[in-house]
Amino acid sequence: MTTSDAPATPPHEPADVPSHDASHDASRDSSWDPAQYAVFGDHRGRPFHDLVARVPSERPRVVVDLGCGPGDLTLTLADRWPGARVVGVDSSPEMLARARETDLVGRVEWVEAAAETWDPTTHGALDVLVTNATLQWVPTHLRLLPRWLGALAPGGVLAMQVPANFDAPSHRLMREVAARHPRADDLRAGLDRADAVARPETYAALLLAHTRDVDVWQTTYLQVLAAEPDAPHPVLEWVRSTGLRPVLGVLTDDTEREAFLATYEGELEAAYPRRDGVVLFPFTRTFAVARMPG
């Protein structure tokens, strides 16, 4: 196991992971927008490629990408393992529609399912299960990981990556602006999802209970985002398609929504100043790869 000196997220043990908050209706979240998500495609794709590079499988038969999004990264799995059955699973109809449009020759099976209810046994024994930047949206994932490990074939690999930047200004300021908002109670539930993400040591301990072949690490990417003077702040554009979705799902009135965004963007301008047409946006991520005994 390897870890870097990057700051860890607050500790959460498996027993402490909350179930879905019944007061928060996920259907109110702003829909996933494949086009907005793709604005920073290169930056979002790099952790995926760094994760998959650590997967030792050479000729897997069944490969699943859980939380496949718009599918462009899933197709790279079909490129790497052309002889495998590759399955992309996602809960967003919008993302899956884009994935099917991109997959012109049908190299991947696209399945609509939520991670919480997805049954990995429907695909047979899994040789590789990849889940990238998805589990922060699944508050119960520490309870689900043992089940997913149990669905792996002998020698099968689980590879996961989650953001570890919930204490960064991008997310802290979002919570602070929401806390000052007249509808703070409505906004709170959608912004509490950081509680689902555990420390690297917690993931390592959980995985080591099932296999000794475990690799856990953190990487902080110092992302250089283009920031023209008259353009929206790039960090706002980044979170608009991810962490800000629960807020946008609640603030459906245009005036109310734009007022929130203006206040939040002002805070981002101070936290991430524009210099010479760019903004530096540090982003820490936690990675884990576990290989089951052969």
C-alpha positions as CSV (number, residue, x, y, z in Angstrom):
1,M,0.0,0.0,0.0
2,T,1.3,3.5,-0.8
3,T,-0.1,6.8,0.3
4,S,1.1,10.4,-0.4
5,D,1.3,13.3,2.0
6,A,-1.7,14.9,0.5
7,P,-4.4,16.0,3.0
8,A,-7.0,13.3,3.8
9,T,-10.7,13.7,4.1
10,P,-12.3,13.3,7.5
11,P,-12.3,9.8,8.8
12,H,-15.4,7.6,8.4
13,E,-15.6,4.0,9.4
14,P,-17.9,1.6,7.5
15,A,-20.4,1.4,10.3
16,D,-20.7,5.2,10.4
17,V,-21.7,5.7,6.8
18,P,-25.2,7.1,6.6
19,S,-27.9,5.7,4.4
20,H,-29.6,8.0,2.0
21,D,-31.3,10.9,3.7
22,A,-35.0,10.4,3.2
23,S,-35.6,14.1,3.3
24,H,-33.5,14.7,0.2
25,D,-35.2,13.7,-3.1
26,A,-32.4,13.0,-5.6
27,S,-34.8,13.6,-8.4
28,R,-34.6,17.3,-7.6
29,D,-31.0,17.4,-8.5
30,S,-30.2,19.2,-11.7
31,S,-29.9,16.6,-14.5
32,W,-26.5,15.4,-15.5
33,D,-25.4,17.5,-18.5
34,P,-23.0,15.5,-20.7
35,A,-21.9,18.6,-22.6
36,Q,-21.2,20.6,-19.5
37,Y,-19.4,17.6,-18.0
38,A,-17.2,17.4,-21.1
39,V,-15.9,21.0,-20.8
40,F,-13.0,19.8,-18.7
41,G,-12.8,16.4,-20.2
42,D,-9.0,16.2,-20.2
43,H,-8.7,17.1,-16.5
44,R,-11.6,14.7,-15.6
45,G,-10.1,11.9,-17.6
46,R,-6.6,12.0,-16.3
47,P,-7.4,10.3,-12.9
48,F,-9.3,7.6,-14.7
49,H,-6.3,6.8,-16.8
50,D,-4.0,6.9,-13.8
51,L,-6.3,4.5,-12.0
52,V,-6.6,2.0,-14.8
53,A,-2.9,2.1,-15.4
54,R,-2.5,0.3,-12.0
55,V,-4.9,-2.5,-13.0
56,P,-2.7,-5.6,-13.6
57,S,-5.2,-7.6,-15.6
58,E,-4.0,-8.7,-19.0
59,R,-6.9,-10.7,-20.6
60,P,-10.0,-10.1,-18.6
61,R,-13.3,-11.6,-19.8
62,V,-15.7,-9.3,-18.1
63,V,-15.0,-5.6,-17.4
64,V,-17.5,-3.2,-15.8
65,D,-17.3,0.5,-15.5
66,L,-19.7,1.5,-12.7
67,G,-20.7,5.1,-13.0
68,C,-19.6,5.3,-16.7
69,G,-21.1,8.8,-17.4
70,P,-21.0,9.8,-21.0
71,G,-19.0,6.7,-21.9
72,D,-15.9,8.2,-23.6
73,L,-13.6,6.7,-20.9
74,T,-15.4,3.4,-20.9
75,L,-14.6,3.0,-24.5
76,T,-10.9,3.2,-23.7
77,L,-11.4,0.1,-21.6
78,A,-12.7,-1.6,-24.8
79,D,-9.6,-0.4,-26.6
80,R,-7.3,-1.8,-23.9
81,W,-9.1,-5.1,-23.6
82,P,-10.6,-5.7,-27.1
83,G,-11.4,-9.3,-26.2
84,A,-13.4,-8.5,-23.1
85,R,-17.1,-8.0,-22.6
86,V,-17.3,-4.4,-21.5
87,V,-20.3,-3.1,-19.6
88,G,-21.0,0.5,-18.7
89,V,-23.4,1.1,-15.8
90,D,-24.9,4.5,-14.9
91,S,-28.1,5.9,-13.3
92,S,-28.4,8.9,-15.7
93,P,-30.4,8.4,-18.8
94,E,-28.8,11.6,-20.2
95,M,-25.3,10.3,-19.8
96,L,-26.2,6.9,-21.2
97,A,-27.9,8.5,-24.3
98,R,-24.6,10.3,-25.0
99,A,-22.6,7.1,-24.4
100,R,-24.8,5.1,-26.9
101,E,-24.3,7.9,-29.5
102,T,-20.6,7.8,-29.1
103,D,-20.3,4.0,-29.2
104,L,-21.0,3.8,-32.9
105,V,-20.3,0.1,-33.4
106,G,-21.7,-1.2,-30.1
107,R,-18.5,-2.2,-28.4
108,V,-20.0,-1.7,-24.9
109,E,-23.2,-2.9,-23.2
110,W,-24.8,0.2,-21.6
111,V,-27.0,-0.5,-18.6
112,E,-29.1,1.9,-16.6
113,A,-28.9,1.2,-12.9
114,A,-28.1,3.0,-9.6
115,A,-25.0,1.8,-7.8
116,E,-27.0,1.0,-4.7
117,T,-29.3,-1.4,-6.5
118,W,-27.0,-2.7,-9.2
119,D,-26.6,-6.5,-9.1
120,P,-23.1,-7.4,-10.2
121,T,-23.9,-11.0,-10.6
122,T,-26.0,-10.3,-13.7
123,H,-22.8,-10.0,-15.7
124,G,-21.2,-13.2,-14.4
125,A,-17.9,-13.2,-12.5
126,L,-16.2,-9.9,-13.0
127,D,-12.5,-9.7,-13.8
128,V,-12.3,-5.9,-13.6
129,L,-14.6,-3.5,-11.8
130,V,-13.8,0.1,-12.3
131,T,-15.6,2.9,-10.5
132,N,-14.3,6.4,-11.1
133,A,-15.5,9.6,-9.5
134,T,-18.8,8.0,-8.7
135,L,-18.9,6.8,-5.1
136,Q,-19.1,10.2,-3.5
137,W,-22.7,10.1,-4.8
138,V,-23.3,6.8,-3.0
139,P,-23.4,7.3,0.7
140,T,-23.6,3.6,1.4
141,H,-20.7,2.5,-0.8
142,L,-18.5,1.3,2.1
143,R,-21.2,-1.2,2.8
144,L,-21.5,-2.1,-0.9
145,L,-17.7,-2.6,-1.5
146,P,-17.6,-6.1,0.2
147,R,-20.5,-7.3,-2.0
148,W,-18.7,-6.0,-5.1
149,L,-15.5,-7.7,-4.1
150,G,-17.4,-10.9,-3.7
151,A,-18.6,-10.7,-7.3
152,L,-15.0,-10.7,-8.6
153,A,-13.6,-13.8,-10.3
154,P,-10.4,-15.3,-8.8
155,G,-7.7,-12.8,-9.5
156,G,-10.3,-10.1,-10.3
157,V,-9.5,-6.5,-9.6
158,L,-11.5,-3.6,-8.1
159,A,-10.2,-0.2,-9.0
160,M,-11.9,2.9,-7.5
161,Q,-11.2,6.7,-7.3
162,V,-13.1,9.3,-5.3
163,P,-12.5,13.1,-5.0
164,A,-10.9,14.1,-1.7
165,N,-11.3,17.8,-2.0
166,F,-14.5,18.5,0.0
167,D,-12.6,20.8,2.3
168,A,-11.2,22.8,-0.6
169,P,-12.6,26.4,-1.1
170,S,-14.6,25.2,-4.1
171,H,-16.8,23.1,-1.9
172,R,-16.4,24.9,1.5
173,L,-17.6,28.2,0.0
174,M,-20.5,26.4,-1.7
175,R,-21.7,25.1,1.7
176,E,-21.1,28.5,3.3
177,V,-23.1,30.4,0.7
178,A,-25.9,27.8,1.0
179,A,-25.9,28.1,4.8
180,R,-26.5,31.9,4.5
181,H,-29.3,31.4,2.0
182,P,-33.0,31.8,3.0
183,R,-33.5,28.2,1.8
184,A,-30.6,26.8,3.7
185,D,-32.6,23.9,5.1
186,D,-33.6,22.8,1.6
187,L,-30.0,23.1,0.3
188,R,-28.3,21.3,3.2
189,A,-29.2,17.7,2.4
190,G,-27.8,17.8,-1.1
191,L,-24.4,19.3,0.1
192,D,-23.9,16.7,2.9
193,R,-22.7,14.0,0.5
194,A,-19.0,14.6,1.4
195,D,-19.8,12.4,4.4
196,A,-19.8,9.4,2.1
197,V,-16.1,9.7,1.3
198,A,-13.7,8.0,3.7
199,R,-10.0,8.5,4.5
200,P,-7.5,6.4,2.5
201,E,-6.7,4.4,5.6
202,T,-10.4,3.4,5.9
203,Y,-10.5,2.1,2.3
204,A,-7.3,0.2,2.8
205,A,-8.5,-1.5,6.0
206,L,-11.8,-2.5,4.3
207,L,-10.0,-3.9,1.3
208,L,-7.3,-5.7,3.3
209,A,-10.0,-7.6,5.1
210,H,-10.7,-9.4,1.7
211,T,-7.2,-9.5,0.1
212,R,-3.6,-8.6,0.9
213,D,-3.0,-7.3,-2.6
214,V,-4.1,-3.7,-2.0
215,D,-2.7,-0.4,-3.3
216,V,-4.1,2.9,-2.0
217,W,-2.8,6.4,-2.7
218,Q,-3.7,10.1,-3.1
219,T,-2.7,12.5,-5.8
220,T,-3.2,16.3,-5.9
221,Y,-3.5,17.6,-9.4
222,L,-2.7,21.3,-9.8
223,Q,-5.1,21.9,-12.6
224,V,-4.5,24.9,-14.9
225,L,-7.9,26.2,-16.1
226,A,-8.4,28.8,-18.8
227,A,-9.9,32.0,-17.3
228,E,-10.7,34.8,-19.7
229,P,-11.6,38.1,-18.0
230,D,-15.2,38.3,-19.2
231,A,-15.9,34.5,-19.0
232,P,-17.6,32.8,-16.0
233,H,-15.1,31.7,-13.4
234,P,-13.8,28.2,-14.5
235,V,-14.2,26.7,-11.0
236,L,-17.9,27.6,-11.1
237,E,-18.1,25.9,-14.6
238,W,-16.3,22.9,-13.1
239,V,-18.7,22.3,-10.2
240,R,-21.8,23.3,-12.2
241,S,-21.9,19.8,-13.7
242,T,-21.0,17.9,-10.5
243,G,-21.1,19.2,-6.9
244,L,-23.4,22.1,-7.6
245,R,-26.1,19.9,-9.1
246,P,-28.1,19.5,-5.9
247,V,-28.2,23.2,-5.4
248,L,-29.4,23.8,-9.0
249,G,-32.0,21.1,-8.5
250,V,-33.5,23.0,-5.5
251,L,-33.2,26.6,-6.9
252,T,-35.4,26.2,-9.9
253,D,-36.5,29.8,-10.0
254,D,-34.2,31.7,-12.4
255,T,-33.9,34.8,-10.3
256,E,-33.2,32.8,-7.1
257,R,-30.7,30.6,-8.9
258,E,-28.8,33.4,-10.5
259,A,-28.5,35.3,-7.2
260,F,-27.0,32.3,-5.6
261,L,-24.5,31.7,-8.5
262,A,-23.5,35.4,-8.4
263,T,-22.7,35.3,-4.7
264,Y,-20.8,32.0,-5.0
265,E,-18.9,33.1,-8.0
266,G,-17.7,36.2,-6.2
267,E,-16.4,34.0,-3.4
268,L,-14.6,31.9,-6.0
269,E,-13.0,34.9,-7.6
270,A,-11.3,35.7,-4.3
271,A,-10.3,32.1,-3.5
272,Y,-9.0,31.3,-7.0
273,P,-7.9,34.6,-8.6
274,R,-7.4,34.9,-12.3
275,R,-3.8,35.5,-13.3
276,D,-2.6,35.9,-16.9
277,G,-5.7,34.2,-18.2
278,V,-5.6,31.1,-16.0
279,V,-6.8,29.9,-12.6
280,L,-4.9,27.3,-10.6
281,F,-7.3,24.7,-9.2
282,P,-5.7,22.1,-6.9
283,F,-7.7,18.9,-6.8
284,T,-6.9,15.9,-4.5
285,R,-8.2,12.4,-5.3
286,T,-8.0,9.1,-3.5
287,F,-7.3,5.9,-5.4
288,A,-7.6,2.2,-4.4
289,V,-6.9,-1.0,-6.3
290,A,-7.5,-4.4,-4.8
291,R,-6.8,-7.8,-6.5
292,M,-8.5,-10.8,-5.2
293,P,-6.6,-14.0,-4.6
294,G,-6.2,-16.2,-7.8
